[in-house]
Amino acid sequence: AFGTATWRQNPYYIVRKRPMGKGLASPMRATKVTVVVAEGGQYPATLSVHAVRNNEHAAAAGCGSVLVPGFEVLGSSQLEDEIPTCAFQLPEPDPERPVFVVPSAAHGEHGPFVLAFEASDEIEVEEVSDAPRTLWQCEKTVDLQWKQERPFFVQMGGGRTGQSAPRMSWYRNPQFHVKLPWRKQAPKDDGVKPSPDKPSQPSSPQASASPRAAGVASPVAAAAAASSSFVPSSETALALCEGQRAAPQDSGPELTEKELAQLGRIFGSCDAKGDGSIDKRELIKAVMRDADTAKFFGLPRKIRQEDGSRDKMEERFQAMDADGDREVSWEEFVTFYKLHIKPKPPEMDPEVLTQLGTIFGECDCQGNGSIDKKELIRACLRNPDTARFFGLPMQVKKGDGSRELIERKFQAMDKDGDREVTWDEFVAFFQTSCFDNTQADGAAATSKVGLEQQARLGRIFSMCDSGSDGVITKRELIKACRKHSQVSRFFGLAPKIAVEDGSRDHMEDLFGKLDADGDRNISWDEFLMFYEANCAEIPIPEEEEDMPIVVAKKTSAPPPAREIPLLFARLVPVADGNVQAPAAVHIIRNRPGAALPGECIVQNPGHHDIVSHSGLPGKEYAMASEAGAVCTLSPDPEGAVVVIPSLETQTSEARYTLHLLCTEEIIVKRIG
């Protein structure tokens, strides 16, 4: 039953809004869900159903489909319900915090049940397999007792709440130092194979040693002591001495002088010791010191454990440190940039190329394989879809800026300036503009809405634009919703809009948001910009469908092996399970550089971080059948954590069992 230590062993299901394209769930309205559970036979007779989701700490640790204590309750059935019913509203989609529906029965009752879903939009229901429940590969347990008798009274330290500094007595609570066995990480397989005409050379002791171990103190020496695949020439050495850095001779796209200069500046800002390599501490300090460096690595300025930024930094550093020596050399830094950061031109989909060819043919009236400015203007006048594709007006008028917009668009396509756009220039322009987000002329050039999406949006816009004047009026929108279910589903409007049921007010509100300039018409640019700002990540349905609201049920596959180990600290009352006092679990990590006397936590809140805790912020302590907290572990020595269970007050007495579970083998040492 709900609230017991074994409640999470019940079957549970992930519920999410069905993406557009499969069904037509609207991105512009909330989805309300009602769940009913009923017995499928004589038993079970006492049923209930709850909708929950993990807290933010669990989401940051990457729990995913693993339900852990401290969850947030979105809805629940009541004891007086004749048929247990749970109603809730689906929150904003978050893959890291799915919504779980958990049916349950009283202890000892067994039998089949029926779970029925009703929703205001199409939803998917995914039954979670048993794999997440068997995720834990290692478990350590220890019995704990807080009592006003020797020897237990020594550890009666009381509690701490929120991020504020605790009383000094709190540090008297039992402390458990948890870490992973240290292991040297093997170089990551980046999928790059050696060139057949360049056989790999055997590595030498100099090549395998880190620059610091070899006593390297300058960038030139670091480059010379690195991998044998990079032997600097006299020009390279001169460039390095002048503060610049040359690209190592490895696989990957070529770098320009500008890129090399930028990489050299960033590497130099991180390499505070000037030894030709970057360690983890130097990276953290460089990110905190310089906003550009933080942006380059995709990291926040402040690295904390509780918000997941520490784990992200660990992933970036390990991805760069190919040889696992805990230092990033210049070669590793450049290789990482080439393979993971440097923008790569996208490959054109054959369907997109076909679409581009059709549009190019419509514009090339003379059939000479090029488009001039007059041909472009005439094509836009002839076909509204072509105008929308280019993000250009269908009519050119003096004084309204349309002529200047066409001029800028044409010049952006005409790279060689010969006043004609060839097929290669045409393809290159759209390939680059949709990838680099460098074009700002018109809504159609946005990078968030690609060519294929724009074409589908254009079809929906054309369904509404019955007057073919390039704008949508309120009357046209109402008629389109009545005529095309695809339009009503896309906008989240009722097929029949009326004043009595409030659908008219909903339409007026939506129309006002779309009509950015307030001229009572929705232009193509307004339509496209609204879609980009509010629902660009949601796919557009390819064709019109008239489908009832249904539930698609499937069973999730076993989760893939975790790259970062997950630690779960669970506190459960012993004996008969009666909760004797509010309890909580805190997981603490000392900050980089803090002293570690006996591996204990530093008794200064300015030198340690709360990685995770049970319950919600400010409500860590609760009278519950279990309390728990989760976090990720790193094999780095600074990645160890300290688990501290505690009672809310110093006078409380209770007996609990602490379970430490991990997806990998762990080393646990009691230090307090």
C-alpha positions as CSV (number, residue, x, y, z in Angstrom):
1,A,0.0,0.0,0.0
2,F,1.0,3.6,-0.5
3,G,3.4,4.9,2.2
4,T,5.0,1.5,2.9
5,A,8.6,0.6,2.3
6,T,7.6,-1.9,-0.4
7,W,5.2,0.4,-2.2
8,R,7.7,1.1,-5.0
9,Q,7.7,-2.7,-5.8
10,N,4.3,-2.3,-7.4
11,P,4.0,-2.2,-11.2
12,Y,4.2,1.4,-12.5
13,Y,3.7,3.1,-15.8
14,I,5.2,6.2,-17.5
15,V,2.6,8.6,-18.9
16,R,3.5,11.2,-21.5
17,K,1.8,13.3,-24.1
18,R,1.9,11.6,-27.5
19,P,4.2,13.6,-29.9
20,M,2.6,15.3,-32.8
21,G,3.0,13.4,-36.0
22,K,1.8,10.1,-34.4
23,G,-1.2,11.6,-32.8
24,L,-2.1,15.3,-32.9
25,A,-1.7,16.3,-29.2
26,S,-1.7,20.1,-29.1
27,P,1.4,21.9,-27.9
28,M,-0.7,24.9,-27.0
29,R,-2.9,23.5,-24.2
30,A,-2.4,21.5,-21.0
31,T,-3.2,17.8,-21.0
32,K,-5.5,16.5,-18.2
33,V,-5.4,12.9,-17.4
34,T,-7.8,10.7,-15.3
35,V,-6.8,7.2,-14.2
36,V,-9.1,4.6,-12.9
37,V,-8.1,1.3,-11.3
38,A,-10.5,-1.6,-10.8
39,E,-10.2,-5.2,-9.7
40,G,-10.0,-7.8,-12.5
41,G,-11.5,-10.5,-10.3
42,Q,-12.6,-11.2,-6.7
43,Y,-9.3,-9.9,-5.4
44,P,-7.6,-7.5,-4.8
45,A,-10.5,-5.7,-3.1
46,T,-8.6,-2.7,-1.6
47,L,-7.1,-0.7,-4.4
48,S,-5.6,2.8,-4.9
49,V,-3.7,4.6,-7.6
50,H,-1.2,7.5,-7.4
51,A,0.6,9.7,-10.0
52,V,4.1,10.7,-8.9
53,R,7.4,11.8,-10.3
54,N,11.0,11.9,-9.0
55,N,12.3,15.1,-7.3
56,E,14.9,17.3,-9.0
57,H,17.8,15.7,-7.2
58,A,16.9,12.3,-8.6
59,A,16.4,13.8,-12.1
60,A,19.8,15.5,-11.9
61,A,21.4,12.2,-11.0
62,G,19.8,10.6,-14.1
63,C,17.4,8.2,-12.4
64,G,15.1,8.2,-15.4
65,S,12.7,5.4,-15.1
66,V,13.9,4.4,-11.6
67,L,11.4,5.6,-9.0
68,V,13.1,6.5,-5.8
69,P,11.9,8.0,-2.4
70,G,11.3,11.7,-2.0
71,F,9.0,11.8,-5.1
72,E,6.5,14.5,-5.8
73,V,2.8,13.4,-5.6
74,L,0.8,14.9,-8.6
75,G,-2.5,13.1,-7.8
76,S,-4.0,10.3,-5.8
77,S,-7.2,8.4,-5.2
78,Q,-9.1,8.7,-2.0
79,L,-10.1,6.0,0.5
80,E,-13.8,6.9,0.1
81,D,-13.7,6.5,-3.7
82,E,-16.1,3.7,-4.8
83,I,-13.8,3.2,-7.8
84,P,-10.3,4.5,-7.1
85,T,-9.7,7.5,-9.4
86,C,-6.7,9.8,-9.8
87,A,-6.9,13.0,-11.8
88,F,-3.9,15.2,-12.6
89,Q,-2.4,17.5,-15.2
90,L,0.7,16.4,-17.1
91,P,3.5,18.9,-16.4
92,E,5.8,20.2,-19.1
93,P,7.6,17.2,-20.8
94,D,10.9,16.4,-19.2
95,P,12.6,13.1,-20.2
96,E,14.6,13.2,-16.9
97,R,11.4,13.5,-14.8
98,P,8.7,11.2,-16.2
99,V,5.3,10.9,-14.6
100,F,4.6,7.5,-13.0
101,V,1.2,6.0,-12.4
102,V,1.4,3.4,-9.7
103,P,-1.6,1.2,-8.8
104,S,-1.4,-0.7,-5.5
105,A,-3.4,-2.9,-3.2
106,A,-3.5,-3.7,0.5
107,H,-0.7,-5.9,1.9
108,G,-1.4,-9.6,1.2
109,E,-4.0,-9.0,-1.5
110,H,-3.1,-10.5,-4.9
111,G,-4.9,-10.7,-8.2
112,P,-5.4,-9.0,-11.6
113,F,-6.5,-5.4,-12.0
114,V,-7.7,-3.1,-14.8
115,L,-6.1,0.3,-15.4
116,A,-8.0,2.8,-17.6
117,F,-6.8,6.1,-18.8
118,E,-8.8,9.1,-20.1
119,A,-7.1,12.3,-21.4
120,S,-7.8,15.5,-23.1
121,D,-5.1,14.8,-25.7
122,E,-3.6,11.6,-27.0
123,I,-1.1,10.1,-24.6
124,E,1.3,7.2,-24.4
125,V,1.5,4.7,-21.5
126,E,4.7,2.8,-21.1
127,E,4.9,-0.1,-18.7
128,V,8.3,0.0,-16.9
129,S,10.0,-3.3,-17.0
130,D,11.7,-5.0,-14.0
131,A,15.1,-3.9,-15.2
132,P,15.2,-0.6,-13.3
133,R,14.3,-2.6,-10.1
134,T,17.3,-4.9,-10.6
135,L,19.6,-2.0,-11.5
136,W,21.6,-2.1,-8.3
137,Q,24.6,-4.4,-8.4
138,C,26.0,-3.7,-4.9
139,E,24.3,-3.2,-1.5
140,K,25.8,-2.4,1.8
141,T,23.7,-2.3,5.0
142,V,24.3,-1.0,8.5
143,D,22.0,-0.8,11.6
144,L,21.8,2.5,13.3
145,Q,20.4,3.5,16.6
146,W,19.9,6.9,18.2
147,K,19.3,6.5,22.0
148,Q,19.9,8.4,25.2
149,E,22.2,5.7,26.4
150,R,25.8,4.7,26.0
151,P,27.3,4.3,23.4
152,F,24.5,5.6,21.2
153,F,24.0,9.1,22.7
154,V,27.3,10.2,21.2
155,Q,25.8,10.3,17.7
156,M,22.6,12.1,18.6
157,G,23.4,15.2,16.6
158,G,19.9,16.5,15.5
159,G,19.1,17.7,12.0
160,R,19.8,20.4,9.4
161,T,17.4,22.0,7.0
162,G,17.9,23.6,3.6
163,Q,21.2,25.0,2.5
164,S,21.7,27.0,5.8
165,A,24.6,26.2,8.1
166,P,23.7,23.4,10.6
167,R,24.5,23.3,14.2
168,M,27.9,21.9,15.1
169,S,26.1,19.0,16.8
170,W,24.8,17.8,13.4
171,Y,28.3,16.6,12.5
172,R,28.1,14.1,15.3
173,N,25.6,12.0,13.3
174,P,27.0,8.8,11.7
175,Q,29.0,9.5,8.6
176,F,29.8,7.0,5.8
177,H,32.5,7.8,3.3
178,V,31.5,6.2,-0.1
179,K,33.7,6.0,-3.1
180,L,34.3,3.8,-6.2
181,P,37.5,1.7,-6.5
182,W,40.0,3.8,-8.4
183,R,40.5,2.5,-12.0
184,K,42.5,3.9,-14.9
185,Q,40.1,4.7,-17.6
186,A,40.7,3.3,-21.1
187,P,40.8,5.7,-24.0
188,K,37.4,6.3,-25.4
189,D,36.6,4.9,-28.9
190,D,35.7,7.9,-30.9
191,G,35.0,5.8,-34.0
192,V,38.0,7.2,-35.9
193,K,40.1,4.6,-37.7
194,P,43.7,5.1,-38.6
195,S,44.4,6.0,-42.3
196,P,45.6,3.0,-44.3
197,D,48.4,5.1,-45.8
198,K,49.6,6.3,-42.4
199,P,50.3,3.2,-40.2
200,S,50.3,3.8,-36.5
201,Q,53.7,4.1,-34.9
202,P,54.5,2.3,-31.6
203,S,54.3,4.5,-28.6
204,S,57.4,5.4,-26.7
205,P,57.8,6.1,-22.9
206,Q,58.0,9.7,-23.8
207,A,54.8,9.5,-25.7
208,S,52.8,7.8,-22.9
209,A,54.0,9.9,-20.1
210,S,52.1,13.0,-19.1
211,P,53.9,16.4,-19.7
212,R,53.9,17.0,-15.9
213,A,55.4,13.7,-15.1
214,A,58.1,14.3,-17.7
215,G,58.9,17.7,-16.2
216,V,57.6,19.6,-19.1
217,A,57.3,23.3,-18.3
218,S,56.5,25.1,-21.6
219,P,54.1,24.6,-24.5
220,V,56.9,23.8,-26.9
221,A,58.3,21.1,-24.6
222,A,54.7,19.8,-24.0
223,A,54.2,19.5,-27.8
224,A,57.5,17.7,-28.2
225,A,56.9,15.2,-25.4
226,A,53.4,14.4,-26.6
227,S,52.2,11.6,-28.9
228,S,54.5,10.7,-31.8
229,S,51.8,11.6,-34.3
230,F,52.6,15.3,-33.6
231,V,56.2,16.3,-34.2
232,P,56.5,20.1,-34.4
233,S,58.4,21.7,-37.2
234,S,60.5,24.9,-36.8
235,E,57.4,26.9,-37.9
236,T,55.3,25.1,-35.4
237,A,57.7,25.7,-32.5
238,L,57.9,29.4,-33.5
239,A,54.1,29.7,-33.5
240,L,54.0,28.1,-30.1
241,C,56.6,30.4,-28.7
242,E,54.7,33.4,-29.9
243,G,51.6,32.2,-27.9
244,Q,49.9,30.4,-30.8
245,R,49.3,26.7,-31.2
246,A,49.3,24.5,-34.3
247,A,46.9,21.7,-34.9
248,P,48.2,18.2,-34.3
249,Q,48.4,15.9,-37.3
250,D,45.4,13.7,-36.4
251,S,42.1,12.8,-38.1
252,G,39.3,15.2,-38.2
253,P,38.3,18.3,-40.1
254,E,41.0,20.9,-40.9
255,L,41.2,23.9,-38.6
256,T,41.6,27.5,-39.8
257,E,44.1,29.9,-38.4
258,K,41.3,31.7,-36.6
259,E,40.1,28.5,-35.0
260,L,43.6,27.6,-33.9
261,A,44.1,31.1,-32.4
262,Q,40.9,30.8,-30.5
263,L,41.8,27.3,-29.2
264,G,45.2,28.6,-28.2
265,R,43.7,31.4,-26.1
266,I,41.3,29.1,-24.4
267,F,43.9,26.4,-23.7
268,G,46.3,29.1,-22.4
269,S,43.7,30.5,-20.1
270,C,43.1,27.1,-18.6
271,D,46.7,26.1,-18.4
272,A,47.4,28.2,-15.3
273,K,50.7,26.4,-14.5
274,G,52.0,26.7,-18.0
275,D,53.1,23.1,-18.2
276,G,51.3,22.3,-21.4
277,S,48.4,20.4,-19.9
278,I,45.1,21.1,-18.1
279,D,44.0,19.2,-15.0
280,K,40.5,19.2,-13.5
281,R,41.1,21.9,-11.0
282,E,42.5,24.2,-13.6
283,L,39.5,23.7,-15.7
284,I,37.1,24.5,-12.9
285,K,39.0,27.7,-12.0
286,A,39.1,28.8,-15.7
287,V,35.4,28.3,-16.1
288,M,34.7,30.3,-12.9
289,R,37.1,33.1,-14.0
290,D,36.0,33.5,-17.7
291,A,32.5,33.5,-19.2
292,D,33.9,32.8,-22.7
293,T,35.7,29.7,-21.5
294,A,32.6,28.5,-19.7
295,K,30.6,29.0,-22.9
296,F,33.1,27.1,-25.0
297,F,32.9,24.0,-22.8
298,G,29.2,24.3,-22.4
299,L,29.5,24.6,-18.6
300,P,28.0,27.1,-16.0
301,R,30.3,29.6,-14.3
302,K,29.8,27.9,-10.9
303,I,30.3,24.2,-10.7
304,R,28.1,22.6,-8.1
305,Q,27.2,19.0,-7.3
306,E,23.6,19.6,-6.4
307,D,22.6,21.0,-9.8
308,G,24.4,18.4,-11.9
309,S,27.0,20.8,-13.2
310,R,29.8,18.8,-11.5
311,D,28.7,15.6,-13.3
312,K,28.7,17.5,-16.6
313,M,32.2,18.8,-16.0
314,E,33.3,15.3,-15.2
315,E,31.9,14.0,-18.5
316,R,33.6,16.8,-20.5
317,F,36.9,16.2,-18.8
318,Q,36.9,12.5,-19.3
319,A,35.8,12.9,-22.9
320,M,38.9,15.1,-23.5
321,D,41.3,13.0,-21.4
322,A,41.7,10.2,-24.0
323,D,44.6,8.4,-22.3
324,G,43.1,8.6,-18.8
325,D,46.1,10.2,-17.2
326,R,43.9,12.9,-15.5
327,E,45.5,15.7,-17.6
328,V,44.4,17.1,-21.0
329,S,47.2,17.7,-23.4
330,W,47.1,20.2,-26.3
331,E,46.6,17.3,-28.7
332,E,43.7,15.8,-26.8
333,F,42.2,19.3,-26.5
334,V,42.3,19.9,-30.3
335,T,41.1,16.4,-31.1
336,F,38.2,16.8,-28.7
337,Y,37.3,20.1,-30.4
338,K,37.5,18.6,-33.9
339,L,35.3,15.6,-33.1
340,H,32.8,17.0,-30.6
341,I,32.6,20.8,-30.8
342,K,33.5,22.0,-34.3
343,P,30.3,22.5,-36.3
344,K,30.0,20.0,-39.2
345,P,27.9,20.8,-42.3
346,P,24.8,18.6,-42.3
347,E,24.2,16.1,-45.0
348,M,21.3,17.0,-47.2
349,D,18.3,14.6,-47.0
350,P,17.4,13.4,-50.5
351,E,13.8,14.5,-49.9
352,V,15.0,18.0,-49.0
353,L,17.2,18.1,-52.1
354,T,14.2,17.1,-54.3
355,Q,12.1,19.9,-52.7
356,L,14.9,22.4,-53.3
357,G,15.1,21.3,-56.9
358,T,11.4,21.8,-57.4
359,I,11.5,25.3,-56.0
360,F,14.7,26.2,-58.0
361,G,12.9,25.0,-61.2
362,E,9.9,27.2,-60.5
363,C,12.1,30.2,-60.1
364,D,14.4,29.5,-63.1
365,C,11.9,30.7,-65.7
366,Q,14.5,30.9,-68.5
367,G,15.8,27.4,-67.8
368,N,19.4,28.5,-67.9
369,G,20.4,27.0,-64.6
370,S,20.4,30.2,-62.6
371,I,18.0,32.7,-61.0
372,D,18.1,36.4,-61.3
373,K,16.3,38.9,-59.1
374,K,13.3,39.4,-61.4
375,E,12.8,35.7,-61.6
376,L,12.8,35.4,-57.8
377,I,10.2,38.2,-57.5
378,R,7.9,36.7,-60.1
379,A,8.1,33.3,-58.5
380,C,7.0,34.7,-55.2
381,L,4.1,36.6,-56.9
382,R,3.0,33.4,-58.7
383,N,3.1,30.9,-55.8
384,P,2.5,31.8,-52.1
385,D,4.3,28.6,-51.0
386,T,7.5,29.8,-52.8
387,A,7.3,33.2,-51.0
388,R,6.8,31.5,-47.7
389,F,9.7,29.2,-48.4
390,F,12.1,32.1,-48.9
391,G,10.5,34.1,-46.1
392,L,9.6,36.9,-48.6
393,P,6.4,38.9,-49.2
394,M,4.3,37.9,-52.1
395,Q,3.9,41.5,-53.2
396,V,6.7,44.1,-53.5
397,K,5.6,47.6,-52.5
398,K,7.5,50.8,-52.1
399,G,8.2,52.0,-48.6
400,D,7.2,48.8,-46.8
401,G,10.7,47.4,-46.7
402,S,9.9,44.4,-49.0
403,R,12.3,45.5,-51.7
404,E,15.2,45.8,-49.3
405,L,14.4,42.4,-47.8
406,I,14.5,40.8,-51.2
407,E,17.8,42.6,-52.0
408,R,19.4,41.3,-48.8
409,K,18.1,37.8,-49.4
410,F,19.4,37.7,-53.0
411,Q,22.8,39.1,-52.0
412,A,23.1,36.4,-49.3
413,M,22.5,33.7,-51.9
414,D,24.7,35.3,-54.6
415,K,28.1,34.5,-53.2
416,D,30.2,35.5,-56.2
417,G,28.2,38.7,-56.8
418,D,27.5,38.0,-60.5
419,R,23.8,38.9,-60.0
420,E,22.7,35.4,-60.6
421,V,22.1,32.5,-58.2
422,T,23.4,29.2,-59.4
423,W,22.2,25.8,-58.2
424,D,25.3,25.3,-56.1
425,E,24.9,28.7,-54.5
426,F,21.2,28.0,-53.9
427,V,21.8,24.7,-52.1
428,A,24.8,26.0,-50.1
429,F,22.8,29.0,-48.9
430,F,20.0,26.9,-47.4
431,Q,22.3,24.3,-46.1
432,T,24.4,26.9,-44.2
433,S,21.5,29.2,-43.1
434,C,19.5,26.4,-41.6
435,F,22.6,25.0,-39.8
436,D,24.7,28.0,-38.6
437,N,21.8,30.3,-37.8
438,T,23.6,33.1,-39.5
439,Q,20.7,34.4,-41.6
440,A,18.4,36.9,-39.8
441,D,16.4,38.1,-42.8
442,G,12.8,37.0,-42.4
443,A,11.3,34.3,-40.2
444,A,11.9,31.6,-42.8
445,A,15.7,31.7,-42.3
446,T,15.5,30.6,-38.6
447,S,17.6,27.5,-37.7
448,K,15.1,26.1,-35.3
449,V,12.5,25.5,-38.1
450,G,14.1,23.5,-40.9
451,L,13.0,23.3,-44.5
452,E,10.9,20.3,-44.1
453,Q,9.1,21.8,-41.1
454,Q,8.5,25.0,-43.0
455,A,6.9,23.1,-45.8
456,R,4.5,21.3,-43.4
457,L,3.7,24.6,-41.6
458,G,3.0,26.1,-45.0
459,R,0.4,23.5,-45.7
460,I,-1.4,24.3,-42.4
461,F,-1.1,28.0,-43.1
462,S,-2.6,27.5,-46.6
463,M,-5.5,25.5,-45.1
464,C,-6.4,28.6,-43.0
465,D,-5.6,31.2,-45.7
466,S,-8.7,30.6,-47.8
467,G,-8.4,34.0,-49.4
468,S,-4.9,33.3,-50.6
469,D,-3.8,36.8,-49.6
470,G,-1.0,35.8,-47.3
471,V,-2.7,36.4,-44.0
472,I,-5.2,34.6,-41.7
473,T,-8.2,36.3,-40.3
474,K,-10.3,35.2,-37.3
475,R,-13.1,34.1,-39.6
476,E,-10.7,32.1,-41.7
477,L,-9.2,30.4,-38.6
478,I,-12.7,29.4,-37.3
479,K,-13.7,28.0,-40.6
480,A,-10.4,26.1,-41.0
481,C,-10.9,24.5,-37.5
482,R,-14.4,23.4,-38.5
483,K,-13.3,22.0,-41.9
484,H,-9.9,20.4,-41.0
485,S,-9.4,18.5,-37.8
486,Q,-5.6,18.8,-38.4
487,V,-5.9,22.6,-38.0
488,S,-8.0,22.4,-34.8
489,R,-5.7,19.8,-33.2
490,F,-2.6,21.8,-34.2
491,F,-3.9,25.0,-32.6
492,G,-5.5,23.2,-29.7
493,L,-8.9,24.7,-30.5
494,A,-12.3,23.0,-30.6
495,P,-13.7,22.0,-34.0
496,K,-16.8,24.1,-33.3
497,I,-15.9,27.4,-31.6
498,A,-18.8,28.8,-29.6
499,V,-19.2,31.5,-26.9
500,E,-21.1,29.3,-24.5
501,D,-18.4,26.7,-23.8
502,G,-15.5,29.2,-23.6
503,S,-13.9,28.0,-26.8
504,R,-14.4,31.4,-28.3
505,D,-12.4,33.1,-25.5
506,H,-9.6,30.5,-26.0
507,M,-9.5,31.3,-29.7
508,E,-9.4,35.0,-29.1
509,D,-6.5,34.6,-26.6
510,L,-4.5,32.4,-29.1
511,F,-5.2,34.8,-32.0
512,G,-3.9,37.7,-29.9
513,K,-0.7,35.9,-29.2
514,L,-0.2,35.1,-32.9
515,D,-1.0,38.6,-34.1
516,A,2.2,40.2,-32.9
517,D,1.6,43.6,-34.6
518,G,-2.1,43.8,-33.7
519,D,-3.4,44.4,-37.2
520,R,-6.1,41.6,-36.8
521,N,-4.3,39.5,-39.3
522,I,-1.8,36.7,-38.9
523,S,1.0,36.9,-41.4
524,W,3.3,34.1,-42.4
525,D,6.2,35.6,-40.5
526,E,4.0,36.0,-37.3
527,F,2.8,32.4,-37.7
528,L,6.4,31.0,-38.1
529,M,7.9,33.1,-35.3
530,F,5.2,32.0,-32.9
531,Y,5.8,28.4,-33.7
532,E,9.5,28.8,-33.3
533,A,9.1,30.5,-29.9
534,N,6.6,28.1,-28.4
535,C,6.7,24.7,-30.0
536,A,9.7,24.4,-32.4
537,E,10.8,21.1,-30.8
538,I,7.4,19.4,-31.5
539,P,7.1,17.7,-34.8
540,I,4.3,18.7,-37.2
541,P,1.9,16.1,-38.4
542,E,2.7,15.1,-42.0
543,E,-0.9,14.4,-43.0
544,E,-4.4,15.0,-41.7
545,E,-5.7,12.3,-39.4
546,D,-9.1,12.0,-37.7
547,M,-8.3,9.8,-34.7
548,P,-10.0,9.3,-31.3
549,I,-8.0,9.9,-28.2
550,V,-6.4,6.6,-27.5
551,V,-3.7,5.2,-25.3
552,A,-0.7,3.4,-26.8
553,K,0.7,0.8,-24.4
554,K,4.1,-0.7,-24.7
555,T,6.7,-2.1,-22.3
556,S,10.0,-0.4,-21.9
557,A,13.2,-2.2,-22.8
558,P,15.9,-2.8,-20.2
559,P,17.9,0.4,-19.7
560,P,21.4,0.6,-21.2
561,A,24.4,0.3,-19.1
562,R,25.1,3.5,-17.1
563,E,28.2,5.4,-18.0
564,I,28.2,7.2,-14.6
565,P,27.5,5.0,-11.5
566,L,24.4,5.8,-9.4
567,L,24.4,5.8,-5.6
568,F,21.1,5.3,-3.7
569,A,21.1,5.9,0.1
570,R,17.9,4.5,1.7
571,L,16.9,4.8,5.4
572,V,14.3,2.3,6.6
573,P,12.9,1.7,10.2
574,V,13.9,-1.6,11.7
575,A,12.0,-4.2,13.7
576,D,8.2,-3.9,13.1
577,G,8.7,-0.9,10.8
578,N,7.0,1.6,13.1
579,V,8.4,5.1,12.5
580,Q,9.6,6.4,15.8
581,A,11.0,9.8,14.7
582,P,11.3,12.0,11.6
583,A,14.5,11.0,9.7
584,A,16.4,12.3,6.7
585,V,19.5,11.4,4.6
586,H,22.0,13.9,3.3
587,I,24.7,13.2,0.8
588,I,27.6,15.7,1.0
589,R,30.7,16.2,-1.1
590,N,33.7,18.3,0.0
591,R,34.6,21.1,-2.5
592,P,37.8,20.8,-4.6
593,G,40.8,21.8,-2.5
594,A,39.1,21.4,0.8
595,A,41.1,19.5,3.4
596,L,40.0,15.9,4.1
597,P,41.1,14.9,7.6
598,G,40.3,11.2,7.9
599,E,38.0,11.5,4.9
600,C,35.5,13.3,7.1
601,I,33.2,16.1,5.9
602,V,34.7,19.6,6.4
603,Q,32.7,21.2,9.2
604,N,32.2,24.4,7.3
605,P,29.2,24.8,4.9
606,G,31.4,27.0,2.7
607,H,33.7,24.1,2.0
608,H,31.2,21.4,1.2
609,D,28.0,21.0,-1.0
610,I,24.8,19.1,-0.4
611,V,24.7,16.8,-3.4
612,S,21.3,15.4,-2.6
613,H,18.9,14.9,0.3
614,S,15.7,13.1,1.1
615,G,12.3,14.9,0.8
616,L,11.8,18.4,-0.7
617,P,13.9,21.5,0.2
618,G,12.9,22.6,3.6
619,K,11.0,19.4,4.2
620,E,13.8,16.9,4.4
621,Y,12.6,15.2,7.6
622,A,9.4,13.1,7.5
623,M,7.6,10.4,9.4
624,A,7.8,7.9,6.6
625,S,8.4,4.2,6.0
626,E,11.6,5.1,4.0
627,A,13.7,8.1,3.3
628,G,16.2,8.2,0.5
629,A,18.6,10.3,-1.7
630,V,20.4,9.6,-4.9
631,C,23.5,11.0,-6.6
632,T,26.2,10.0,-9.1
633,L,29.6,8.8,-8.2
634,S,32.9,9.6,-10.0
635,P,36.1,7.4,-9.9
636,D,38.1,10.6,-9.3
637,P,39.3,10.9,-5.6
638,E,37.5,14.2,-5.3
639,G,34.3,12.5,-6.5
640,A,33.8,10.6,-3.2
641,V,30.7,11.5,-1.1
642,V,29.8,11.3,2.6
643,V,26.3,9.9,3.5
644,I,24.9,11.3,6.8
645,P,21.6,9.9,8.2
646,S,20.1,11.9,11.0
647,L,17.0,12.5,13.1
648,E,15.2,15.9,13.2
649,T,16.0,16.7,16.9
650,Q,18.7,15.8,19.3
651,T,16.3,14.3,21.8
652,S,14.6,11.9,19.3
653,E,15.2,8.2,19.6
654,A,14.9,5.6,16.8
655,R,16.4,2.6,15.1
656,Y,16.9,2.5,11.4
657,T,18.8,0.5,8.8
658,L,20.8,2.3,6.2
659,H,21.0,0.7,2.8
660,L,23.7,1.9,0.4
661,L,23.0,0.6,-3.1
662,C,25.0,1.3,-6.2
663,T,25.1,0.3,-9.9
664,E,28.8,-0.7,-9.4
665,E,30.9,-2.0,-6.6
666,I,31.6,0.6,-3.9
667,I,33.9,1.1,-0.9
668,V,32.1,2.2,2.3
669,K,33.9,3.3,5.4
670,R,32.3,4.6,8.6
671,I,34.1,7.7,9.7
672,G,31.8,9.1,12.4
